[in-house]
Amino acid sequence: MTIGILGLGAMGRALVNALVSAGHDVIVWNRTPGKDEGLGARTAASALEAIEASDVSVLCLLDDASVRETLAPIAPKLSGRLIVNLTSGSAQQARELGAWITGYGVRFLAGGIMAVPFTIATEGAFILYSGPRELFDEVASPLAPMARPQWVGEDLGFAALYDMAALSGMYGMSAGVGHAVRLVHEEGGDVEAFRREVLGPWMEQMFPIQIDGASPSETVPEEYNAQMQAVGLQTMIDNSAESGVPEALTGHLSANLWAMRRSIELTEGSR
Ligand SMILES: NC(=O)c1ccc[n+]([C@@H]2O[C@H](COP(=O)([O-])OP(=O)(O)OC[C@H]3O[C@@H](n4cnc5c(N)ncnc54)[C@H](OP(=O)(O)O)[C@@H]3O)[C@@H](O)[C@H]2O)c1
Protein backbone atom coordinates (compact mmCIF):
# COMPACT_ATOMS: atom_id res chain seq x y z
CA MET A 1 0.00 0.00 0.00
CA THR A 2 1.29 3.46 -0.87
CA ILE A 3 0.57 6.05 1.80
CA GLY A 4 0.64 9.77 1.12
CA ILE A 5 1.50 12.22 3.86
CA LEU A 6 0.62 15.84 3.13
CA GLY A 7 2.21 18.21 5.60
CA LEU A 8 5.77 17.82 6.84
CA GLY A 9 5.66 19.82 10.04
CA ALA A 10 6.89 18.24 13.27
CA MET A 11 3.93 15.85 13.37
CA GLY A 12 3.83 15.01 9.67
CA ARG A 13 7.52 14.11 9.72
CA ALA A 14 7.02 11.87 12.76
CA LEU A 15 4.19 10.07 10.93
CA VAL A 16 6.41 9.57 7.87
CA ASN A 17 9.26 8.21 9.99
CA ALA A 18 6.92 5.68 11.62
CA LEU A 19 5.50 4.48 8.29
CA VAL A 20 8.88 4.31 6.55
CA SER A 21 10.36 2.38 9.51
CA ALA A 22 7.49 -0.09 9.19
CA GLY A 23 8.45 -0.67 5.55
CA HIS A 24 5.63 1.26 3.86
CA ASP A 25 5.98 2.99 0.53
CA VAL A 26 5.41 6.64 1.48
CA ILE A 27 5.00 9.65 -0.80
CA VAL A 28 5.10 13.10 0.75
CA TRP A 29 4.13 16.65 -0.12
CA ASN A 30 4.69 19.90 1.76
CA ARG A 31 3.70 23.44 0.80
CA THR A 32 7.25 24.68 1.37
CA PRO A 33 9.78 22.45 -0.39
CA GLY A 34 12.87 21.02 1.31
CA LYS A 35 11.29 19.46 4.38
CA ASP A 36 11.43 15.96 2.91
CA GLU A 37 15.20 15.59 3.28
CA GLY A 38 16.36 12.48 5.09
CA LEU A 39 12.88 11.02 5.48
CA GLY A 40 13.38 8.09 3.10
CA ALA A 41 10.09 8.78 1.37
CA ARG A 42 9.30 9.69 -2.24
CA THR A 43 8.44 13.33 -2.89
CA ALA A 44 5.49 14.54 -4.93
CA ALA A 45 5.61 17.83 -6.79
CA SER A 46 2.07 18.75 -5.77
CA ALA A 47 -0.69 17.77 -3.37
CA LEU A 48 -2.64 16.32 -6.29
CA GLU A 49 0.32 14.19 -7.39
CA ALA A 50 0.73 12.83 -3.84
CA ILE A 51 -2.95 11.94 -3.53
CA GLU A 52 -3.14 10.39 -7.01
CA ALA A 53 -0.10 8.21 -6.26
CA SER A 54 -1.48 6.98 -2.91
CA ASP A 55 -3.93 4.30 -1.83
CA VAL A 56 -4.64 6.42 1.22
CA SER A 57 -3.60 10.04 1.80
CA VAL A 58 -3.14 11.49 5.27
CA LEU A 59 -3.42 15.24 5.76
CA CYS A 60 -1.46 16.68 8.69
CA LEU A 61 -1.55 20.44 8.14
CA LEU A 62 -1.85 23.36 10.52
CA ASP A 63 -5.62 23.85 10.71
CA ASP A 64 -8.92 23.55 8.89
CA ALA A 65 -8.21 26.62 6.73
CA SER A 66 -4.94 25.11 5.46
CA VAL A 67 -6.74 21.87 4.57
CA ARG A 68 -9.40 23.82 2.65
CA GLU A 69 -6.72 25.86 0.90
CA THR A 70 -4.87 22.70 -0.14
CA LEU A 71 -7.89 20.70 -1.29
CA ALA A 72 -10.11 23.38 -2.85
CA PRO A 73 -8.20 23.77 -6.16
CA ILE A 74 -7.95 19.99 -6.70
CA ALA A 75 -11.19 18.69 -5.16
CA PRO A 76 -12.96 18.06 -8.50
CA LYS A 77 -10.12 15.68 -9.47
CA LEU A 78 -10.28 13.59 -6.28
CA SER A 79 -13.34 11.40 -6.87
CA GLY A 80 -12.82 7.89 -5.46
CA ARG A 81 -9.68 8.85 -3.51
CA LEU A 82 -9.35 7.86 0.16
CA ILE A 83 -8.34 10.78 2.38
CA VAL A 84 -7.78 10.77 6.15
CA ASN A 85 -7.58 14.19 7.76
CA LEU A 86 -5.47 14.18 10.93
CA THR A 87 -5.27 17.97 11.07
CA SER A 88 -6.68 19.31 14.35
CA GLY A 89 -9.94 21.20 14.19
CA SER A 90 -13.35 21.49 15.79
CA ALA A 91 -16.09 18.87 15.48
CA GLN A 92 -18.17 21.19 13.32
CA GLN A 93 -15.22 21.89 11.02
CA ALA A 94 -14.72 18.13 10.58
CA ARG A 95 -18.40 17.61 9.71
CA GLU A 96 -18.45 20.53 7.28
CA LEU A 97 -15.17 19.48 5.64
CA GLY A 98 -16.52 15.92 5.31
CA ALA A 99 -19.81 17.08 3.77
CA TRP A 100 -17.92 19.28 1.30
CA ILE A 101 -15.23 16.82 0.22
CA THR A 102 -17.47 13.74 0.02
CA GLY A 103 -19.59 15.86 -2.34
CA TYR A 104 -16.72 15.38 -4.80
CA GLY A 105 -16.83 11.59 -4.36
CA VAL A 106 -13.88 11.48 -1.93
CA ARG A 107 -13.90 8.62 0.59
CA PHE A 108 -13.20 10.52 3.78
CA LEU A 109 -12.25 9.79 7.37
CA ALA A 110 -11.58 12.34 10.10
CA GLY A 111 -9.06 11.89 12.88
CA GLY A 112 -7.35 13.32 15.90
CA ILE A 113 -3.82 12.50 17.01
CA MET A 114 -3.49 11.66 20.70
CA ALA A 115 0.28 11.93 20.78
CA VAL A 116 3.07 14.42 20.36
CA PRO A 117 5.70 13.95 17.65
CA PHE A 118 8.22 12.18 19.90
CA THR A 119 5.61 9.70 21.21
CA ILE A 120 4.41 8.71 17.71
CA ALA A 121 4.98 4.96 17.22
CA THR A 122 5.37 4.42 20.96
CA GLU A 123 3.11 2.25 23.11
CA GLY A 124 0.93 4.96 24.64
CA ALA A 125 0.20 6.83 21.40
CA PHE A 126 -3.16 6.48 19.71
CA ILE A 127 -5.12 8.14 16.93
CA LEU A 128 -8.88 8.67 17.00
CA TYR A 129 -10.78 8.11 13.77
CA SER A 130 -14.42 8.81 12.94
CA GLY A 131 -16.50 8.32 9.84
CA PRO A 132 -17.59 5.24 7.88
CA ARG A 133 -16.55 2.06 9.70
CA GLU A 134 -15.62 0.28 6.45
CA LEU A 135 -13.10 3.04 5.63
CA PHE A 136 -11.59 2.73 9.10
CA ASP A 137 -11.29 -1.04 8.63
CA GLU A 138 -9.47 -0.40 5.35
CA VAL A 139 -6.86 1.97 6.83
CA ALA A 140 -6.51 0.79 10.45
CA SER A 141 -3.86 -1.82 9.78
CA PRO A 142 -1.69 0.12 7.28
CA LEU A 143 -1.77 3.27 9.45
CA ALA A 144 -1.22 1.39 12.73
CA PRO A 145 2.59 1.92 12.73
CA MET A 146 1.94 5.64 13.39
CA ALA A 147 -0.06 4.97 16.57
CA ARG A 148 -2.77 2.59 17.79
CA PRO A 149 -5.91 3.28 15.72
CA GLN A 150 -9.16 3.81 17.63
CA TRP A 151 -12.50 4.31 15.87
CA VAL A 152 -14.99 6.46 17.82
CA GLY A 153 -18.08 6.41 15.62
CA GLU A 154 -19.68 7.17 12.26
CA ASP A 155 -20.19 10.86 13.09
CA LEU A 156 -17.31 12.64 11.33
CA GLY A 157 -17.13 15.18 14.16
CA PHE A 158 -16.48 12.69 16.94
CA ALA A 159 -12.71 12.23 16.50
CA ALA A 160 -12.28 16.02 16.76
CA LEU A 161 -14.78 16.24 19.60
CA TYR A 162 -13.00 13.57 21.67
CA ASP A 163 -9.64 15.09 20.77
CA MET A 164 -10.73 18.58 21.91
CA ALA A 165 -12.29 17.14 25.08
CA ALA A 166 -9.20 15.10 25.96
CA LEU A 167 -7.00 18.14 25.36
CA SER A 168 -9.25 20.12 27.68
CA GLY A 169 -8.48 17.54 30.37
CA MET A 170 -4.77 17.87 29.70
CA TYR A 171 -4.74 21.66 29.66
CA GLY A 172 -6.80 21.73 32.87
CA MET A 173 -4.08 19.60 34.45
CA SER A 174 -1.42 21.80 32.90
CA ALA A 175 -3.05 24.95 34.33
CA GLY A 176 -3.24 23.29 37.74
CA VAL A 177 0.34 22.05 37.96
CA GLY A 178 1.67 25.29 36.45
CA HIS A 179 -0.19 27.33 39.04
CA ALA A 180 0.94 24.99 41.82
CA VAL A 181 4.65 25.41 41.14
CA ARG A 182 4.27 29.17 40.57
CA LEU A 183 2.65 29.48 43.98
CA VAL A 184 5.49 27.59 45.67
CA HIS A 185 8.08 29.58 43.73
CA GLU A 186 6.52 32.97 44.61
CA GLU A 187 6.82 32.19 48.31
CA GLY A 188 10.42 30.96 48.03
CA GLY A 189 9.60 27.26 48.36
CA ASP A 190 11.74 24.44 46.95
CA VAL A 191 10.03 23.83 43.61
CA GLU A 192 12.01 20.68 42.81
CA ALA A 193 11.27 19.04 46.15
CA PHE A 194 7.63 20.13 45.93
CA ARG A 195 7.25 18.59 42.47
CA ARG A 196 8.89 15.33 43.46
CA GLU A 197 7.65 14.84 47.01
CA VAL A 198 4.25 16.54 47.05
CA LEU A 199 2.74 17.35 43.65
CA GLY A 200 3.69 14.10 41.91
CA PRO A 201 2.45 11.73 44.66
CA TRP A 202 -0.69 13.86 45.16
CA MET A 203 -1.55 13.87 41.44
CA GLU A 204 -0.90 10.12 41.19
CA GLN A 205 -3.23 9.49 44.14
CA MET A 206 -5.99 11.67 42.71
CA PHE A 207 -5.69 10.86 38.97
CA PRO A 208 -7.71 7.61 38.94
CA ILE A 209 -10.30 9.15 41.26
CA GLN A 210 -10.69 12.12 38.91
CA ILE A 211 -11.05 9.93 35.81
CA ASP A 212 -13.55 7.55 37.46
CA GLY A 213 -15.52 10.45 38.93
CA ALA A 214 -15.58 12.69 35.82
CA SER A 215 -19.25 13.38 35.16
CA PRO A 216 -21.33 15.76 33.06
CA SER A 217 -23.74 16.13 35.98
CA GLU A 218 -24.18 19.63 37.40
CA THR A 219 -24.40 18.28 40.92
CA VAL A 220 -21.53 16.61 42.77
CA PRO A 221 -22.24 13.51 44.90
CA GLU A 222 -23.13 14.35 48.49
CA GLU A 223 -20.02 12.64 49.91
CA TYR A 224 -17.82 15.11 47.96
CA ASN A 225 -19.33 17.92 50.08
CA ALA A 226 -19.73 20.80 47.64
CA GLN A 227 -20.10 23.29 50.50
CA MET A 228 -16.72 22.36 51.99
CA GLN A 229 -15.04 22.38 48.55
CA ALA A 230 -16.46 25.84 47.71
CA VAL A 231 -14.96 27.23 50.94
CA GLY A 232 -11.64 25.51 50.19
CA LEU A 233 -11.52 26.77 46.60
CA GLN A 234 -12.14 30.36 47.71
CA THR A 235 -9.27 29.98 50.20
CA MET A 236 -7.00 28.72 47.39
CA ILE A 237 -7.89 31.73 45.21
CA ASP A 238 -7.26 34.09 48.15
CA ASN A 239 -3.95 32.37 48.93
CA SER A 240 -2.90 32.79 45.31
CA ALA A 241 -3.59 36.54 45.43
CA GLU A 242 -1.78 36.85 48.79
CA SER A 243 1.24 35.10 47.23
CA GLY A 244 1.29 37.54 44.32
CA VAL A 245 0.32 35.08 41.57
CA PRO A 246 -1.62 36.72 38.71
CA GLU A 247 -5.37 36.16 39.03
CA ALA A 248 -5.56 34.93 35.41
CA LEU A 249 -3.66 31.80 36.47
CA THR A 250 -6.46 30.76 38.85
CA GLY A 251 -9.03 30.09 36.10
CA HIS A 252 -9.11 26.36 36.89
CA LEU A 253 -9.91 27.17 40.55
CA SER A 254 -12.65 29.62 39.55
CA ALA A 255 -14.19 27.00 37.23
CA ASN A 256 -14.29 24.50 40.09
CA LEU A 257 -15.70 27.11 42.47
CA TRP A 258 -18.44 27.91 39.95
CA ALA A 259 -19.26 24.19 39.67
CA MET A 260 -19.47 23.74 43.45
CA ARG A 261 -21.73 26.78 43.85
CA ARG A 262 -23.93 25.55 41.00
CA SER A 263 -24.21 22.15 42.67
CA ILE A 264 -25.16 23.75 46.01
CA GLU A 265 -27.76 25.95 44.27
CA LEU A 266 -29.34 23.01 42.42
CA THR A 267 -29.29 20.75 45.47
CA GLU A 268 -30.89 23.42 47.68
CA GLY A 269 -33.43 24.20 44.94
CA SER A 270 -34.56 20.57 44.81
CA ARG A 271 -35.14 20.36 48.58
N1 LIG B 1 2.86 18.77 17.30
C1 LIG B 1 2.05 18.21 18.19
O1 LIG B 1 2.38 18.02 19.38
C2 LIG B 1 0.66 17.79 17.77
C3 LIG B 1 -0.05 16.87 18.56
C4 LIG B 1 -1.32 16.44 18.15
C5 LIG B 1 -1.86 16.98 16.99
N2 LIG B 1 -1.15 17.88 16.25
C6 LIG B 1 -1.77 18.46 15.05
O2 LIG B 1 -1.07 18.06 13.89
C7 LIG B 1 -1.16 19.10 12.91
C8 LIG B 1 0.26 19.46 12.46
O3 LIG B 1 1.00 19.86 13.59
P1 LIG B 1 2.58 20.11 13.47
O4 LIG B 1 3.11 20.00 14.86
O5 LIG B 1 3.16 19.27 12.41
O6 LIG B 1 2.58 21.65 13.03
P2 LIG B 1 3.72 22.46 12.31
O7 LIG B 1 5.07 21.89 12.64
O8 LIG B 1 3.47 23.89 12.60
O9 LIG B 1 3.47 22.18 10.76
C9 LIG B 1 2.37 22.76 10.09
C10 LIG B 1 2.26 22.15 8.72
O10 LIG B 1 1.11 22.73 8.07
C11 LIG B 1 1.54 23.25 6.81
N3 LIG B 1 0.71 24.39 6.45
C12 LIG B 1 0.41 25.47 7.22
N4 LIG B 1 -0.41 26.30 6.56
C13 LIG B 1 -0.62 25.73 5.35
C14 LIG B 1 -1.39 26.11 4.21
N5 LIG B 1 -2.11 27.23 4.21
N6 LIG B 1 -1.41 25.27 3.14
C15 LIG B 1 -0.69 24.13 3.16
N7 LIG B 1 0.06 23.72 4.20
C16 LIG B 1 0.08 24.51 5.27
C17 LIG B 1 2.98 23.64 7.02
O11 LIG B 1 3.61 23.76 5.76
P3 LIG B 1 4.87 24.75 5.56
O12 LIG B 1 6.08 23.96 5.91
O13 LIG B 1 4.77 25.11 4.13
O14 LIG B 1 4.66 25.93 6.48
C18 LIG B 1 3.46 22.43 7.82
O15 LIG B 1 3.67 21.32 6.99
C19 LIG B 1 -1.87 20.29 13.59
O16 LIG B 1 -3.22 20.31 13.23
C20 LIG B 1 -1.71 19.98 15.08
O17 LIG B 1 -2.73 20.55 15.86
C21 LIG B 1 0.11 18.28 16.61
The ligand as an SDF file (V2000), in Angstrom:
LIG
                    3D

 48 52  0  0  0  0  0  0  0  0999 V2000
    2.8640   18.7660   17.3020 N   0  0  0  0  0  0  0  0  0  0  0  0
    2.0460   18.2150   18.1900 C   0  0  0  0  0  0  0  0  0  0  0  0
    2.3830   18.0190   19.3790 O   0  0  0  0  0  0  0  0  0  0  0  0
    0.6630   17.7920   17.7690 C   0  0  0  0  0  0  0  0  0  0  0  0
   -0.0550   16.8670   18.5630 C   0  0  0  0  0  0  0  0  0  0  0  0
   -1.3220   16.4430   18.1450 C   0  0  0  0  0  0  0  0  0  0  0  0
   -1.8590   16.9810   16.9890 C   0  0  0  0  0  0  0  0  0  0  0  0
   -1.1530   17.8810   16.2520 N   0  0  0  0  0  0  0  0  0  0  0  0
   -1.7730   18.4610   15.0520 C   0  0  0  0  0  0  0  0  0  0  0  0
   -1.0730   18.0560   13.8880 O   0  0  0  0  0  0  0  0  0  0  0  0
   -1.1560   19.1020   12.9140 C   0  0  0  0  0  0  0  0  0  0  0  0
    0.2570   19.4580   12.4580 C   0  0  0  0  0  0  0  0  0  0  0  0
    1.0030   19.8570   13.5850 O   0  0  0  0  0  0  0  0  0  0  0  0
    2.5770   20.1060   13.4750 P   0  0  0  0  0  0  0  0  0  0  0  0
    3.1080   19.9950   14.8580 O   0  0  0  0  0  0  0  0  0  0  0  0
    3.1630   19.2690   12.4080 O   0  0  0  0  0  0  0  0  0  0  0  0
    2.5770   21.6500   13.0340 O   0  0  0  0  0  0  0  0  0  0  0  0
    3.7230   22.4560   12.3110 P   0  0  0  0  0  0  0  0  0  0  0  0
    5.0710   21.8930   12.6430 O   0  0  0  0  0  0  0  0  0  0  0  0
    3.4680   23.8910   12.5960 O   0  0  0  0  0  0  0  0  0  0  0  0
    3.4660   22.1830   10.7560 O   0  0  0  0  0  0  0  0  0  0  0  0
    2.3750   22.7570   10.0880 C   0  0  0  0  0  0  0  0  0  0  0  0
    2.2560   22.1540    8.7160 C   0  0  0  0  0  0  0  0  0  0  0  0
    1.1100   22.7280    8.0700 O   0  0  0  0  0  0  0  0  0  0  0  0
    1.5400   23.2500    6.8130 C   0  0  0  0  0  0  0  0  0  0  0  0
    0.7060   24.3870    6.4500 N   0  0  0  0  0  0  0  0  0  0  0  0
    0.4140   25.4700    7.2210 C   0  0  0  0  0  0  0  0  0  0  0  0
   -0.4130   26.3000    6.5590 N   0  0  0  0  0  0  0  0  0  0  0  0
   -0.6250   25.7280    5.3470 C   0  0  0  0  0  0  0  0  0  0  0  0
   -1.3940   26.1070    4.2120 C   0  0  0  0  0  0  0  0  0  0  0  0
   -2.1120   27.2330    4.2090 N   0  0  0  0  0  0  0  0  0  0  0  0
   -1.4130   25.2740    3.1410 N   0  0  0  0  0  0  0  0  0  0  0  0
   -0.6890   24.1340    3.1570 C   0  0  0  0  0  0  0  0  0  0  0  0
    0.0620   23.7160    4.2020 N   0  0  0  0  0  0  0  0  0  0  0  0
    0.0840   24.5120    5.2720 C   0  0  0  0  0  0  0  0  0  0  0  0
    2.9800   23.6360    7.0210 C   0  0  0  0  0  0  0  0  0  0  0  0
    3.6070   23.7620    5.7630 O   0  0  0  0  0  0  0  0  0  0  0  0
    4.8650   24.7480    5.5570 P   0  0  0  0  0  0  0  0  0  0  0  0
    6.0780   23.9560    5.9090 O   0  0  0  0  0  0  0  0  0  0  0  0
    4.7680   25.1100    4.1270 O   0  0  0  0  0  0  0  0  0  0  0  0
    4.6590   25.9340    6.4770 O   0  0  0  0  0  0  0  0  0  0  0  0
    3.4610   22.4300    7.8220 C   0  0  0  0  0  0  0  0  0  0  0  0
    3.6750   21.3250    6.9920 O   0  0  0  0  0  0  0  0  0  0  0  0
   -1.8670   20.2890   13.5880 C   0  0  0  0  0  0  0  0  0  0  0  0
   -3.2230   20.3070   13.2290 O   0  0  0  0  0  0  0  0  0  0  0  0
   -1.7060   19.9830   15.0770 C   0  0  0  0  0  0  0  0  0  0  0  0
   -2.7300   20.5490   15.8640 O   0  0  0  0  0  0  0  0  0  0  0  0
    0.1060   18.2840   16.6060 C   0  0  0  0  0  0  0  0  0  0  0  0
  1  2  1  0
  2  3  2  0
  2  4  1  0
  4  5  1  0
  4 48  2  0
  5  6  2  0
  6  7  1  0
  7  8  2  0
  8  9  1  0
  8 48  1  0
  9 10  1  0
  9 46  1  0
 10 11  1  0
 11 12  1  0
 11 44  1  0
 12 13  1  0
 13 14  1  0
 14 15  2  0
 14 16  1  0
 14 17  1  0
 17 18  1  0
 18 19  2  0
 18 20  1  0
 18 21  1  0
 21 22  1  0
 22 23  1  0
 23 24  1  0
 23 42  1  0
 24 25  1  0
 25 26  1  0
 25 36  1  0
 26 27  1  0
 26 35  1  0
 27 28  2  0
 28 29  1  0
 29 30  1  0
 29 35  2  0
 30 31  1  0
 30 32  2  0
 32 33  1  0
 33 34  2  0
 34 35  1  0
 36 37  1  0
 36 42  1  0
 37 38  1  0
 38 39  2  0
 38 40  1  0
 38 41  1  0
 42 43  1  0
 44 45  1  0
 44 46  1  0
 46 47  1  0
M  CHG  2   8   1  16  -1
M  END
$$$$
